Amino acid sequence: MILKLLSIAFIILFVARILFAKKFKEMGKAADRTLNLFLVALAIYLGLQAVFVYGFS
């Protein structure tokens, strides 16, 4: 259940990042960097979770 929610959150944030890229640049580099780091951390977590869930089943 948590994996599904995190996957949905990742997709929403990734799409929002693409759609509102200009707005984030206006907000400054700190907001842009924070969102990018969060997306990278979430992608790493989801990748590891998928390996453990589907790889060892």
C-alpha positions as CSV (number, residue, x, y, z in Angstrom):
1,M,0.0,0.0,0.0
2,I,2.8,2.4,0.9
3,L,4.7,1.5,-2.3
4,K,1.6,2.4,-4.3
5,L,1.1,5.7,-2.6
6,L,4.8,6.6,-3.0
7,S,4.6,5.7,-6.6
8,I,1.6,8.0,-7.2
9,A,3.4,10.8,-5.2
10,F,6.5,10.4,-7.4
11,I,4.5,10.5,-10.6
12,I,2.5,13.6,-9.5
13,L,5.7,15.4,-8.4
14,F,7.5,14.5,-11.6
15,V,4.6,15.8,-13.7
16,A,4.4,18.9,-11.6
17,R,8.1,19.5,-12.0
18,I,7.7,19.4,-15.8
19,L,4.6,21.5,-15.9
20,F,5.7,24.2,-13.4
21,A,9.4,24.4,-14.2
22,K,9.2,28.1,-15.0
23,K,7.4,28.8,-11.7
24,F,10.1,26.9,-9.7
25,K,12.8,28.9,-11.4
26,E,11.1,32.1,-10.4
27,M,10.9,30.8,-6.8
28,G,14.7,30.4,-6.8
29,K,17.3,27.8,-6.9
30,A,16.6,26.6,-3.4
31,A,13.1,25.4,-4.2
32,D,14.2,23.9,-7.4
33,R,17.1,22.0,-5.8
34,T,14.9,20.8,-2.9
35,L,12.3,19.4,-5.3
36,N,15.0,17.7,-7.4
37,L,16.7,16.1,-4.3
38,F,13.3,14.9,-3.1
39,L,12.5,13.3,-6.5
40,V,15.9,11.6,-6.6
41,A,15.6,10.3,-3.0
42,L,12.0,9.0,-3.8
43,A,13.2,7.4,-7.0
44,I,16.0,5.6,-5.2
45,Y,13.7,4.4,-2.4
46,L,11.1,3.2,-4.9
47,G,13.8,1.4,-6.9
48,L,15.1,-0.4,-3.9
49,Q,11.7,-1.2,-2.7
50,A,10.8,-2.7,-6.0
51,V,13.9,-4.8,-6.0
52,F,13.2,-6.2,-2.6
53,V,9.5,-6.8,-3.2
54,Y,9.7,-8.2,-6.7
55,G,13.3,-9.5,-6.7
56,F,13.1,-11.7,-3.6
57,S,9.5,-13.0,-4.0
